[in-house]
């Protein structure tokens, strides 16, 4: 059965490309010690830094504002708003779905607030303002389970912590505005 000439040309081209690629990417074990010694003596300080310290601080504030804003938006949209509407009460329509979303939002909020706390370390003013809130952020870890049990104080804890983080950001010159995360961000947790 004869093979069409096009298939032969394609197969020959692919084989040649693969062969050339493997020989070009060889390990080259015949390198001299003079070349490797020259590479080893180059100081690591010559490698460029991605940002200056001033840029790192500016980016730290920006990342802080973004992460804290996402945490605030998720808290308001999926925890505070349904709680005010009475969706978490037993027998309420859509209670199970609201509790699942609130649990995801709680975990998302905790994750974003921890990221905002890490970002604040890059800016001296933010780190001083956020330092007293560290324990409050850590306390949010177990609140999603309290939400599922119907504990109303969990909602207040989330809301109070978010308000304190917003206040700390505003006092450090980084005002935080609510940003509602997408459902995919909420599901991924980041």
N, C-alpha and C positions, 0 to 999 in steps of 0.2 A: 504494500500500500504506500504510494508516494506521499511525501510530506510537502506541503506548500512551501515555496521559497521564502515567503514572508515569515513564517514561523521559524525557519532556520536562521534567518537574519536576526530576528528578535532574540532567539536563544543564544546565538553567537555574541551579540552585543551585550546581553546581560552577563554571560560568563566572563567576557573580557573585562567588563566593569567591576565585577566581583573580584577577579584575579588582581586587577590593578589596585583596587582598594585595599586588599589584604597585604599586598607587597608594600604599598605606600605607608601603611600604618604598622609596619613591623616594629619589633622592639628595639632593633638596632643595638645589639649587645656588644658591638665592636667599637663602642665609644671610648675615647681615651680618658685617662684619669685626669689629664690636664683640663679637659672641658668640664668634667664634673666638679673638680676643685674650684674652678672659676665660678661656677654656679653656686657652690656652697659658700663662697666668701662674700657674696653680695649681701649686704646687711638688710634685714627685714624692715628697717625704718624707711627704706627707699620706696616701699610700696605705698601708693597713694591712699589717703583716707577718704571714704565716701562723703563725709560731711565735716564741716568745722564744728567746733563746740557750740558756737552761736546758732548754727543751723540745726544742730541736734536739739537744742533747747526749743527752738521755734517749732520743729517737727514734733517734739514731745508735747507741747501745748496743743498742737493741732490734733495729734492722735488722741490725747486725753479728751479733748472736746468731742471728737467723733465717738469714741468708745462710751463716754459718759452719756452722750446724747442718745445713742442706741439703747443703752440700759434704761434711760429715763422713758424713752418712747415705748419700749416693750413693757415696762412696768405699768405705764398709764393705759396703754391700749388693751393689754390682756390680763391685767390683775386689778387695777383700781377701777377702771370703767365697768367691767362686769360685776365687781363687788358692789359698786354704787347702784347698779341696776337690779341687784338682788339675784343674780344668776347663780351664785354659789350656794344659795339656800336649798335645803332638801325639798324635792318635789318641783323645783323650778325647771322650766322648759330649757333644754340645752345645757343642763348642769354638767353632764359628763364631758361634753366637748369643751365647755368653758374651763373645767378643772384640768383637763389635759393640756389645753393651751396655756393656762396659768402656770402649770408645772414646768412646761417647756420655757415659758417666758421667765420664770424664776431662775431656772438654771442658766439661761442666756444672760439675764441681768447680772447674776453672780460672776459669770465668765467675763463679761464686758467691764464690770467694775474692777475686777482683779487686773485686767489689762490696762484700764485707766490708771489704776494705782501704780503699775509698773511704769507707765508712760510719765507719770508725775515725777518719778525719780530723776528724770532728765532735766527738770527745771527746779531750781532751788526754791522759788516762791511757792510753786505748786506742791512740792514735796512737804514743805512746812505746813501748808494749809490742809493737806490731806492726811498728814500723819495721825491726828487724833481719830480719824474715821476708820482706821485700819481694822479695829476690833468690830466695828459695826458692819463693815463689809464682810468680814469673816463669819459673822453671825447669820448672814443671809443664806449660808450654805444649807441649813436644814429647813428653811422656810417653805420650799415647795411641798415637802411632805406634810407640813402643818396646814398648808392651803387645802390639800386633799382631804384632810380631816375636818375642815370647816372652821379652823381657828381664825377668827376675825382679826386678832392682833397681828397675824402674819402680814396682812395687807398693810396695816399701819406701819409695821416695821420696814417693809419695802419702801413705802412712800416717804417715811421719815429719813431713811438713809439716802434716798435719791435727792431729797430736798437739801440735806446736809452736803452732799457731793456738789450739787449745783451751787450752793452758797460758797463752798470752798473754792470752786473754780472761778466764780465771779469775783471773790476777794483777791484772787491771784491774777486777775486780768484775763481769764479764759472763760467767758460766759458760756454756759451749756444750754442748748435748746433741744427739745425733744425731737428725736428722729425715729419714726416707726420703722423697725426692720421688716424686711420681706419675710414671707413664710419660709422660704428656703434658708435664709439666714437664721431664722429662729430654729428650724429643724437641725441645722448643722451645729448650732451653738456658738457661732462666731460670725 
